[in-house]
Amino acid sequence: MEGPLEWVASIGTIIAAALIALDIGRRVTGWGFVLFTLVSILWIYSGMVKDAMPIAAMNAVLLLINAWGVWRYLIRKEDS
């Protein structure tokens, strides 16, 4: 698992984690979750193509968690 797809997914994962860890606002955190969602899809595809089902399964769960983060930080109205 060392192709260009995995490199893009790895770098995207690092950037997404940094955006969330910076904690500089809901919008930035939300975009971190968007990026996490996109790279989760890449990891699922890569895991299925390369017969690495643990990676695919883990990222299927993370995809749901990240989608929840997108909803929570970008779509849902902030609680007053």
SEVEX-742226 format. One record per residue: residue number from 1; x, y, z of N, C-alpha, C, CB in turn; residue in one letter. Coordinates in nm, 2 decimals. Glycine has a CB too. Layout:
BEGIN
  num     n.x     n.y     n.z    ca.x    ca.y    ca.z     c.x     c.y     c.z    cb.x    cb.y    cb.z  residuo
  NUM       X       Y       Z       X       Y       Z       X       Y       Z       X       Y       Z        A
...
***
This chain:
BEGIN
  num     n.x     n.y     n.z    ca.x    ca.y    ca.z     c.x     c.y     c.z    cb.x    cb.y    cb.z  residuo
    1    0.08   -0.12    0.00    0.00    0.00    0.00    0.09    0.13    0.00   -0.09    0.00    0.12        M
    2    0.16    0.14   -0.11    0.25    0.26   -0.12    0.23    0.34   -0.25    0.39    0.22   -0.10        E
    3    0.11    0.33   -0.30    0.08    0.40   -0.43    0.05    0.55   -0.40   -0.02    0.33   -0.50        G
    4    0.02    0.62   -0.51   -0.01    0.76   -0.50   -0.14    0.78   -0.43   -0.03    0.82   -0.64        P
    5   -0.24    0.69   -0.44   -0.37    0.71   -0.37   -0.34    0.71   -0.22   -0.46    0.59   -0.41        L
    6   -0.26    0.62   -0.17   -0.23    0.61   -0.03   -0.16    0.73    0.02   -0.15    0.48    0.00        E
    7   -0.07    0.78   -0.06    0.00    0.91   -0.02   -0.09    1.02   -0.01    0.11    0.94   -0.13        W
    8   -0.18    1.04   -0.11   -0.28    1.15   -0.10   -0.37    1.13    0.02   -0.37    1.15   -0.23        V
    9   -0.41    1.01    0.05   -0.50    0.98    0.16   -0.42    1.01    0.29   -0.55    0.84    0.16        A
   10   -0.30    0.97    0.30   -0.21    0.99    0.42   -0.19    1.14    0.45   -0.08    0.92    0.41        S
   11   -0.16    1.21    0.34   -0.13    1.36    0.36   -0.26    1.43    0.39   -0.07    1.42    0.23        I
   12   -0.37    1.39    0.33   -0.50    1.45    0.36   -0.54    1.42    0.51   -0.61    1.39    0.27        G
   13   -0.51    1.30    0.55   -0.54    1.26    0.69   -0.47    1.35    0.79   -0.51    1.12    0.72        T
   14   -0.34    1.38    0.76   -0.26    1.46    0.85   -0.31    1.60    0.85   -0.11    1.46    0.80        I
   15   -0.34    1.66    0.73   -0.40    1.79    0.72   -0.53    1.80    0.80   -0.41    1.84    0.58        I
   16   -0.62    1.71    0.78   -0.75    1.71    0.85   -0.73    1.70    1.00   -0.83    1.59    0.80        A
   17   -0.64    1.62    1.05   -0.62    1.61    1.19   -0.56    1.74    1.24   -0.52    1.50    1.22        A
   18   -0.47    1.81    1.17   -0.42    1.94    1.21   -0.53    2.04    1.21   -0.31    1.98    1.11        A
   19   -0.62    2.05    1.11   -0.73    2.15    1.11   -0.81    2.13    1.24   -0.81    2.13    0.99        L
   20   -0.84    2.01    1.28   -0.93    1.99    1.39   -0.85    2.02    1.52   -0.98    1.84    1.39        I
   21   -0.72    1.98    1.53   -0.64    2.00    1.65   -0.61    2.15    1.67   -0.51    1.93    1.64        A
   22   -0.61    2.23    1.56   -0.58    2.37    1.58   -0.69    2.44    1.66   -0.57    2.44    1.44        L
   23   -0.81    2.39    1.65   -0.93    2.44    1.73   -0.94    2.60    1.71   -0.91    2.41    1.87        D
   24   -0.94    2.64    1.59   -0.95    2.79    1.56   -1.09    2.83    1.51   -0.84    2.83    1.46        I
   25   -1.18    2.75    1.54   -1.32    2.79    1.50   -1.40    2.67    1.44   -1.32    2.90    1.40        G
   26   -1.53    2.68    1.45   -1.62    2.58    1.41   -1.60    2.55    1.26   -1.76    2.62    1.44        R
   27   -1.59    2.66    1.18   -1.58    2.64    1.03   -1.46    2.57    0.99   -1.58    2.78    0.97        R
   28   -1.34    2.60    1.05   -1.22    2.53    1.02   -1.23    2.38    1.07   -1.10    2.60    1.09        V
   29   -1.28    2.36    1.18   -1.30    2.22    1.23   -1.39    2.15    1.14   -1.36    2.22    1.38        T
   30   -1.50    2.21    1.10   -1.59    2.15    1.00   -1.52    2.11    0.87   -1.71    2.24    0.97        G
   31   -1.44    2.20    0.82   -1.37    2.16    0.69   -1.27    2.05    0.72   -1.30    2.29    0.64        W
   32   -1.21    2.04    0.84   -1.13    1.93    0.88   -1.20    1.80    0.87   -1.07    1.95    1.02        G
   33   -1.33    1.80    0.91   -1.41    1.68    0.90   -1.45    1.65    0.76   -1.54    1.70    0.99        F
   34   -1.47    1.75    0.68   -1.50    1.73    0.53   -1.38    1.66    0.47   -1.52    1.86    0.46        V
   35   -1.26    1.71    0.50   -1.14    1.64    0.45   -1.12    1.50    0.50   -1.01    1.72    0.48        L
   36   -1.15    1.48    0.63   -1.15    1.34    0.69   -1.25    1.25    0.61   -1.18    1.35    0.84        F
   37   -1.36    1.31    0.58   -1.47    1.23    0.51   -1.41    1.18    0.38   -1.60    1.31    0.50        T
   38   -1.35    1.28    0.30   -1.30    1.25    0.17   -1.19    1.14    0.18   -1.25    1.37    0.10        L
   39   -1.10    1.16    0.27   -0.99    1.06    0.28   -1.03    0.93    0.33   -0.87    1.12    0.36        V
   40   -1.14    0.93    0.41   -1.20    0.80    0.45   -1.24    0.72    0.33   -1.31    0.82    0.55        S
   41   -1.31    0.79    0.24   -1.35    0.72    0.11   -1.23    0.67    0.03   -1.43    0.82    0.03        I
   42   -1.13    0.75    0.03   -1.01    0.70   -0.04   -0.95    0.58    0.03   -0.90    0.81   -0.05        L
   43   -0.94    0.58    0.16   -0.89    0.46    0.23   -0.98    0.34    0.22   -0.88    0.50    0.38        W
   44   -1.11    0.36    0.21   -1.20    0.24    0.19   -1.17    0.18    0.05   -1.35    0.29    0.20        I
   45   -1.17    0.27   -0.05   -1.14    0.22   -0.18   -1.00    0.15   -0.19   -1.14    0.34   -0.28        Y
   46   -0.90    0.21   -0.13   -0.77    0.15   -0.14   -0.77    0.02   -0.06   -0.67    0.25   -0.07        S
   47   -0.83    0.01    0.05   -0.84   -0.11    0.13   -0.91   -0.22    0.05   -0.91   -0.09    0.26        G
   48   -1.01   -0.19   -0.02   -1.09   -0.29   -0.09   -1.01   -0.34   -0.21   -1.23   -0.24   -0.14        M
   49   -0.95   -0.25   -0.28   -0.87   -0.28   -0.40   -0.74   -0.36   -0.37   -0.83   -0.16   -0.48        V
   50   -0.68   -0.33   -0.26   -0.55   -0.39   -0.22   -0.58   -0.51   -0.12   -0.46   -0.29   -0.15        K
   51   -0.70   -0.55   -0.10   -0.74   -0.66   -0.01   -0.69   -0.63    0.13   -0.68   -0.79   -0.07        D
   52   -0.70   -0.51    0.18   -0.67   -0.48    0.31   -0.80   -0.44    0.39   -0.57   -0.36    0.32        A
   53   -0.88   -0.54    0.41   -1.01   -0.52    0.47   -1.01   -0.45    0.61   -1.08   -0.65    0.48        M
   54   -0.91   -0.48    0.69   -0.92   -0.40    0.82   -0.91   -0.25    0.80   -0.80   -0.44    0.91        P
   55   -0.83   -0.20    0.70   -0.82   -0.06    0.67   -0.96   -0.01    0.62   -0.71   -0.03    0.57        I
   56   -1.02   -0.09    0.53   -1.15   -0.05    0.47   -1.26   -0.05    0.58   -1.19   -0.15    0.36        A
   57   -1.26   -0.15    0.66   -1.36   -0.16    0.77   -1.35   -0.04    0.87   -1.36   -0.29    0.84        A
   58   -1.22   -0.02    0.91   -1.20    0.09    1.00   -1.24    0.23    0.94   -1.05    0.10    1.04        M
   59   -1.21    0.25    0.82   -1.25    0.38    0.76   -1.40    0.39    0.72   -1.17    0.40    0.63        N
   60   -1.47    0.27    0.71   -1.61    0.28    0.70   -1.67    0.33    0.82   -1.67    0.14    0.66        A
   61   -1.62    0.29    0.94   -1.67    0.34    1.06   -1.63    0.49    1.08   -1.62    0.26    1.18        V
   62   -1.51    0.52    1.05   -1.46    0.66    1.05   -1.54    0.75    0.96   -1.31    0.67    1.02        L
   63   -1.58    0.70    0.85   -1.66    0.78    0.75   -1.79    0.83    0.82   -1.69    0.70    0.63        L
   64   -1.85    0.74    0.89   -1.98    0.78    0.96   -1.95    0.88    1.07   -2.04    0.65    1.02        L
   65   -1.84    0.86    1.15   -1.80    0.95    1.25   -1.77    1.09    1.19   -1.68    0.90    1.33        I
   66   -1.69    1.09    1.08   -1.65    1.21    1.02   -1.77    1.29    0.95   -1.55    1.19    0.91        N
   67   -1.87    1.21    0.90   -1.99    1.27    0.84   -2.07    1.34    0.95   -2.08    1.16    0.77        A
   68   -2.07    1.28    1.07   -2.14    1.34    1.19   -2.07    1.47    1.22   -2.14    1.24    1.31        W
   69   -1.93    1.47    1.22   -1.86    1.59    1.24   -1.89    1.70    1.14   -1.71    1.56    1.24        G
   70   -1.91    1.67    1.02   -1.95    1.76    0.91   -2.08    1.82    0.95   -1.95    1.70    0.77        V
   71   -2.17    1.73    0.98   -2.31    1.78    1.02   -2.30    1.87    1.14   -2.40    1.66    1.05        W
   72   -2.23    1.83    1.24   -2.22    1.90    1.37   -2.16    2.04    1.35   -2.15    1.82    1.47        R
   73   -2.05    2.05    1.27   -1.98    2.17    1.27   -2.01    2.26    1.15   -1.83    2.14    1.26        Y
   74   -2.07    2.21    1.04   -2.10    2.29    0.92   -2.24    2.30    0.89   -2.02    2.24    0.81        L
   75   -2.32    2.20    0.92   -2.46    2.20    0.88   -2.56    2.24    0.99   -2.50    2.07    0.83        I
   76   -2.54    2.18    1.10   -2.64    2.21    1.22   -2.62    2.35    1.27   -2.61    2.11    1.33        R
   77   -2.73    2.41    1.30   -2.72    2.55    1.37   -2.66    2.53    1.50   -2.86    2.61    1.38        K
   78   -2.57    2.62    1.54   -2.50    2.62    1.67   -2.60    2.64    1.78   -2.39    2.73    1.67        E
   79   -2.59    2.56    1.89   -2.68    2.58    2.00   -2.65    2.71    2.07   -2.66    2.46    2.10        D
   80   -2.76    2.77    2.11   -2.75    2.90    2.18   -2.72    2.89    2.33   -2.87    2.98    2.16        S
***
